[in-house]
Amino acid sequence: MKAVIETGGKQYYVSEGDVIYIEKVDLKDNDKIVFDKVLMLDGIVGNPYVENATVEGVVVKQGKGKKIKIFTYTPNKKSTRKRQGHRQPYTKVEIKKIK
């Protein structure tokens, strides 16, 4: 079975056994997570969600992504330069069952 789920403002195309990286969710490792916002299930499209459809998964780990570097520069006489970095937190989830 294949499904399209919505979480964290994004949509993911998943099937059983897939491992996905989603926006950070406050759960611990090996906790069960249930996605109830299912947009499509094996070609059945909901309006906006498919009724009585859920996708179950298990949290594998919490982590942070690779560091991205942000550099801002303004070419004027004052030499305005700003350098900063950012690491986006994520949750790694393994999809177990699609109902």
C-alpha positions in Angstrom: 0.0 0.0 0.0 1.1 3.5 -0.7 -0.1 6.8 0.9 0.5 10.5 0.9 0.6 12.0 4.4 0.8 15.5 5.7 3.0 16.5 8.7 4.9 19.6 9.6 3.4 21.5 6.6 4.9 19.1 4.1 3.6 16.1 2.2 5.3 12.7 2.0 4.7 9.8 -0.4 5.2 6.6 1.8 4.8 2.9 1.7 5.4 0.3 4.4 9.0 -0.1 5.4 10.1 3.4 4.2 12.3 5.6 6.4 11.4 9.4 6.2 12.9 12.5 7.8 10.1 14.8 9.0 10.1 18.1 11.0 11.0 17.6 14.6 8.3 16.0 16.8 8.6 15.8 20.6 8.8 12.1 21.0 11.5 9.7 22.2 13.2 6.9 20.3 11.1 3.8 19.7 7.9 5.7 20.4 4.9 5.1 18.2 3.6 7.9 16.0 0.3 7.9 14.1 -0.3 10.2 11.1 -4.1 10.8 10.7 -3.8 13.4 7.9 -3.8 11.0 4.9 -4.3 12.8 1.6 -4.3 9.8 -0.6 -4.5 6.0 -0.1 -3.8 3.7 -3.1 -5.4 6.1 -5.5 -8.3 7.1 -3.3 -8.1 10.9 -3.0 -9.8 12.5 0.0 -11.5 15.9 0.3 -9.1 17.0 1.9 -8.3 13.9 3.9 -9.3 10.2 3.5 -11.7 9.2 6.2 -10.7 6.4 8.7 -7.2 6.2 7.2 -4.0 6.2 9.4 -0.4 5.6 8.9 1.6 4.2 11.8 5.3 4.5 12.4 8.1 4.3 14.9 10.5 7.1 15.8 14.1 5.9 15.0 16.0 8.9 16.2 16.0 12.6 16.7 18.8 14.6 15.2 20.1 17.7 13.4 20.8 18.1 9.7 24.0 19.3 8.1 25.1 22.9 8.9 24.3 25.5 6.3 26.3 28.7 6.2 24.6 32.0 5.7 26.7 35.0 4.7 25.2 38.5 4.2 27.2 41.2 2.6 26.4 44.8 1.7 28.9 46.4 -0.7 29.0 49.9 0.9 31.6 52.0 2.6 30.7 50.6 6.1 31.7 47.0 5.3 28.5 45.3 6.5 29.1 41.6 6.8 27.3 39.0 8.8 28.0 35.3 9.0 25.9 32.7 10.7 25.0 29.0 10.5 21.9 26.9 11.1 21.2 23.2 11.7 17.6 22.1 11.1 16.3 19.6 13.7 14.5 16.5 12.3 12.9 13.2 13.4 13.7 10.0 11.6 10.6 7.8 11.3 10.2 4.3 9.9 6.7 3.5 8.5 5.3 0.3 9.9 1.6 0.0 8.9 -0.8 1.7 6.6 -4.5 1.3 7.5 
